[in-house]
């Protein structure tokens, strides 16, 4: 019988898994190769995928990184600055890493409704679309199984996929993600802007197909979760600036609005509202992958109860480990090394090895 292992500790980064940085920095351990592709989804939509790997021959299963509800893949996982490329860190261990943009985000096709005002359509691109697109990417890779790491809503999407195609996922990392067995969330759930005022417990579809965010919009929740006045003690201003610039650059229409802003489909928020109000959108009991559940100590998105409820439901998983990232925020992979990033890299590296 598999057991759930729980950890709450700062781990020393193993010598075999040193902290590495993006390809443009002088501190990179190995030269990295980056290639961008488009994969056709089942309905012909093009799905943007970036491969990041060491120049030497990679080994092991491909690892897919899945972004969250607002900022697409490259801006989330492959910034050209020290401490800004989770993809580069993992590729330097010898893996082929693939950063996936869900449809409607980044380098992927956007539905035509996103070229109209937001209120001209219902929320676009819920998890059922993303799950089909992940399946198309796995088909394209032409391998028996992959490893998956999903951040925030990306963790929800990755786990959903692992529950529908368990034979195709060997290792799963669910990082700072909601799980729908708990009802209640101060920011996303009942009584929030996302609830329909005329239909309690239902998502407010009047929010439209997508929303727009500026660079400064990316900081308030991040900064509010940091328990000191000087936020730079947690995040490097250079990483933050690259994150904001890359998010804006991900949308070719950003400069058409004042201030510049990028679009993100609202389907992710609809999924998240239902997860925050206790609805389970997928069956954790169907997941067979070895599953690592990570949650930052100061995460504002996931809830403490999400971790034990998810691990308890992973009844068919080959192995389960739950870890709290000491001092980690929602953005631990973009924070300074001693604020959860080193521990995250060590835990993910050890789990995937």
C-alpha positions in Angstrom: 0.0 0.0 0.0 1.4 3.4 -0.9 1.8 5.9 1.9 1.7 9.7 1.9 4.9 11.4 3.0 4.8 14.9 4.3 7.7 17.3 4.8 8.1 20.9 6.2 11.8 21.7 6.0 14.4 23.7 4.3 16.4 21.2 2.2 20.0 21.7 1.2 20.2 21.6 -2.6 21.9 18.3 -3.6 25.2 18.5 -5.3 23.7 16.6 -8.3 21.0 19.2 -8.6 22.7 22.7 -8.4 20.8 25.9 -9.0 21.1 26.8 -12.7 20.0 29.9 -14.5 18.7 31.0 -17.9 20.7 30.6 -21.0 21.7 34.2 -21.4 23.4 34.4 -18.0 27.1 33.8 -17.3 26.3 31.4 -14.5 24.8 28.8 -16.6 26.2 25.3 -16.0 25.6 23.9 -19.5 24.8 25.5 -22.8 21.0 25.3 -23.3 19.2 24.9 -26.6 15.7 26.4 -27.0 13.3 25.7 -29.9 9.8 26.9 -30.3 7.1 24.7 -32.0 3.4 24.7 -32.8 1.4 21.5 -32.2 -2.0 21.1 -33.7 -4.8 20.5 -31.2 -7.7 18.2 -32.0 -9.7 21.0 -33.5 -6.8 22.5 -35.4 -5.9 25.2 -32.9 -2.1 25.7 -32.7 -0.6 25.0 -29.3 2.7 26.8 -28.5 5.5 24.7 -27.1 9.0 25.7 -26.2 11.7 23.0 -25.8 14.5 23.7 -23.4 17.3 21.2 -23.2 21.0 21.0 -22.6 23.1 20.9 -25.8 24.4 17.5 -24.8 22.0 14.6 -25.4 19.1 14.7 -22.9 17.9 11.7 -21.0 14.8 10.5 -19.4 11.1 11.3 -20.0 10.1 14.6 -21.4 8.9 17.0 -18.7 6.0 19.4 -19.5 5.6 22.6 -17.5 2.0 24.0 -17.4 1.4 27.7 -16.5 -1.4 29.2 -14.4 -4.5 31.2 -15.0 -3.0 34.5 -16.1 0.6 34.5 -17.4 1.6 32.1 -20.2 4.4 29.6 -20.2 7.6 31.3 -21.3 6.9 34.4 -19.1 6.2 32.0 -16.1 9.0 29.5 -16.6 11.8 30.7 -18.9 12.9 34.3 -18.2 16.4 35.3 -19.4 17.7 36.4 -16.0 19.4 34.6 -13.1 16.7 32.9 -11.0 14.0 33.3 -13.6 14.1 30.1 -15.6 12.7 27.0 -13.9 12.8 25.4 -17.3 16.5 26.1 -17.6 17.2 24.8 -14.1 15.5 21.5 -14.9 17.0 21.2 -18.3 20.4 21.5 -16.9 19.9 18.3 -15.1 19.8 16.6 -18.5 16.0 16.5 -19.1 14.1 17.6 -22.1 11.7 20.3 -20.8 8.7 21.5 -22.7 6.9 24.8 -21.7 3.3 24.5 -22.9 1.0 27.5 -23.6 -2.7 26.6 -23.1 -4.9 27.8 -26.0 -5.6 31.5 -25.7 -2.3 32.2 -24.1 1.2 33.2 -25.3 2.3 31.5 -28.5 -0.9 29.4 -28.9 -3.8 30.3 -31.1 -6.5 32.5 -29.6 -10.1 31.9 -30.4 -11.7 34.6 -32.5 -13.8 35.8 -29.6 -10.7 37.2 -28.0 -10.5 39.8 -30.8 -13.9 41.1 -29.7 -14.7 43.0 -26.4 -14.7 40.7 -23.4 -18.5 41.0 -22.8 -19.2 39.7 -26.3 -18.6 36.1 -25.2 -18.9 33.7 -22.3 -15.7 32.7 -20.3 -13.3 31.1 -22.8 -11.0 28.0 -22.5 -12.0 25.9 -19.4 -10.0 22.9 -18.3 -11.6 20.5 -20.7 -10.1 22.3 -23.6 -6.6 22.4 -22.0 -6.7 18.7 -21.2 -7.3 17.9 -24.9 -4.4 20.2 -25.9 -2.1 18.5 -23.4 -3.0 15.2 -24.9 -2.1 16.6 -28.4 1.3 17.6 -27.1 2.0 14.2 -25.6 0.9 12.6 -29.0 3.4 14.9 -30.7 6.2 13.9 -28.4 5.5 10.3 -29.4 6.6 8.8 -26.1 4.9 6.2 -23.9 4.6 8.6 -21.0 5.6 12.1 -19.8 6.2 13.9 -16.5 4.1 16.9 -15.7 4.6 19.9 -13.5 1.7 22.4 -13.2 1.7 25.7 -11.3 -1.5 27.0 -9.7 -4.3 26.5 -12.3 -1.7 24.6 -14.3 -1.5 22.1 -11.5 -5.3 21.7 -11.7 -5.1 21.2 -15.5 -2.1 18.8 -15.2 -3.8 16.7 -12.6 -7.0 16.7 -14.6 -5.1 15.3 -17.6 -3.3 12.7 -15.4 -6.8 11.6 -14.2 -8.1 11.1 -17.7 -5.0 9.6 -19.3 -3.2 7.9 -16.3 -1.2 5.7 -18.5 0.5 8.7 -20.1 1.8 10.4 -17.0 4.6 8.8 -14.9 5.4 11.6 -12.5 3.1 14.5 -11.5 4.0 17.7 -9.6 1.1 19.8 -8.4 2.4 23.1 -7.2 0.4 25.8 -5.3 -2.9 24.5 -6.8 -6.5 24.4 -5.7 -8.3 21.1 -5.1 -12.0 21.1 -5.2 -12.8 19.1 -2.0 -12.9 22.3 0.1 -15.6 25.0 0.1 -14.3 28.4 0.9 -11.7 30.9 -0.3 -11.2 34.5 0.7 -10.3 35.7 -2.8 -12.0 33.4 -5.3 -15.1 31.8 -3.7 -18.5 32.7 -2.5 -19.1 36.4 -2.1 -16.2 37.3 -4.4 -16.4 39.2 -7.7 -16.5 35.8 -9.4 -19.8 34.8 -8.0 -23.0 35.6 -10.0 -24.9 38.0 -7.8 -28.2 36.5 -9.0 -27.1 32.9 -8.8 -25.3 32.1 -5.5 -22.7 29.4 -6.0 -22.4 30.0 -9.8 -19.7 31.7 -11.7 -20.4 35.2 -12.9 -20.4 34.7 -16.7 -20.9 38.4 -17.1 -17.2 38.8 -16.5 -16.9 37.8 -20.2 -14.6 35.8 -22.3 -11.3 37.1 -21.1 -9.6 39.7 -18.9 -6.7 42.1 -19.4 -3.8 42.7 -17.0 -1.0 45.3 -17.0 2.5 44.8 -15.7 1.7 46.5 -12.3 -1.3 44.2 -12.0 1.0 41.2 -11.5 2.4 42.5 -8.2 -0.3 43.2 -5.5 -1.1 39.7 -4.6 2.5 38.6 -4.7 3.7 41.6 -2.5 0.7 41.3 -0.1 1.7 37.7 0.7 5.3 38.6 1.6 5.4 39.1 5.4 8.0 42.0 5.4 7.8 45.6 4.2 10.8 45.3 1.9 9.5 43.0 -0.8 12.9 42.8 -2.5 14.0 40.6 0.4 11.8 37.9 -1.3 12.0 38.8 -5.0 14.8 40.2 -7.1 13.6 43.4 -8.9 15.3 42.2 -12.1 13.3 39.0 -12.1 10.1 41.0 -11.5 10.8 43.4 -14.3 11.5 40.5 -16.8 8.3 38.8 -15.6 6.2 41.9 -16.3 7.9 42.5 -19.7 7.6 38.9 -20.8 3.9 38.8 -19.8 3.1 41.9 -21.9 5.3 40.6 -24.8 3.2 37.4 -24.9 0.3 39.2 -26.4 0.7 41.0 -29.8 -2.1 43.3 -28.9 -0.7 44.6 -25.6 0.4 47.9 -27.0 -3.1 48.5 -28.4 -4.4 49.4 -24.9 -3.5 52.1 -22.5 -1.7 51.1 -20.3 -0.3 48.2 -22.2 -2.0 45.0 -21.1 -2.2 41.3 -22.1 -5.3 39.1 -22.4 -6.0 35.9 -20.5 -9.1 33.7 -21.0 -11.6 33.6 -18.2 -12.2 29.9 -18.4 -9.4 29.4 -15.9 -11.1 31.7 -13.4 -14.4 29.8 -13.9 -12.6 26.5 -13.1 -10.9 28.1 -10.1 -14.2 29.5 -8.7 -15.7 26.1 -8.8 -12.6 24.5 -7.1 -12.8 27.3 -4.5 -16.4 26.4 -3.8 -15.9 22.7 -3.2 -16.6 21.3 -6.7 -14.3 18.5 -7.9 -13.8 18.8 -11.6 -11.7 15.6 -12.0 -11.2 12.3 -10.1 -7.9 12.2 -8.1 -8.6 8.6 -7.5 -7.9 7.8 -11.1 -4.4 9.2 -11.1 -1.7 6.5 -11.0 1.4 8.7 -11.4 3.8 9.2 -8.6 2.6 12.6 -7.3 4.4 15.3 -5.5 2.2 18.0 -3.9 4.0 21.3 -3.2 2.5 24.3 -1.4 4.3 27.6 -0.4 4.0 28.6 3.2 2.7 32.0 2.1 0.7 30.9 -0.9 -2.4 33.0 -1.4 -4.0 30.8 -4.1 -4.1 27.3 -2.7 -5.4 26.6 0.8 -3.8 24.6 3.5 -6.7 22.1 3.4 -6.1 21.4 -0.3 -2.9 19.4 0.4 -4.3 16.7 2.8 -7.6 16.4 0.9 -5.8 15.9 -2.4 -3.3 13.4 -1.0 -6.0 11.5 0.7 -7.8 11.1 -2.6 -4.8 9.9 -4.5 -5.6 6.3 -3.7 -4.3 4.8 -6.9 -1.1 6.9 -7.2 2.1 4.8 -7.1 3.7 7.1 -4.5 2.6 10.4 -2.9 4.7 13.1 -1.1 3.4 16.4 0.2 5.8 19.3 1.0 5.5 22.8 2.4 8.0 25.2 0.8 9.4 27.1 3.8 9.0 30.8 3.2 7.6 30.1 -0.2 5.0 32.4 -1.8 2.8 31.6 -4.8 5.8 32.6 -6.9 8.4 30.5 -5.2 10.1 29.5 -8.5 10.6 33.3 -9.2 11.6 34.3 -5.6 15.1 34.4 -4.2 16.8 31.1 -3.6 16.4 31.1 0.2 12.7 32.0 -0.1 11.5 28.6 -1.3 13.2 28.4 -4.7 16.1 26.2 -3.6 13.8 23.9 -1.8 11.4 23.7 -4.7 14.3 22.8 -7.1 15.6 20.1 -4.7 12.2 18.5 -4.2 11.3 18.5 -7.9 14.8 17.3 -8.9 14.8 14.5 -6.4 11.2 13.4 -7.3 11.8 13.3 -11.0 15.1 11.4 -10.6 
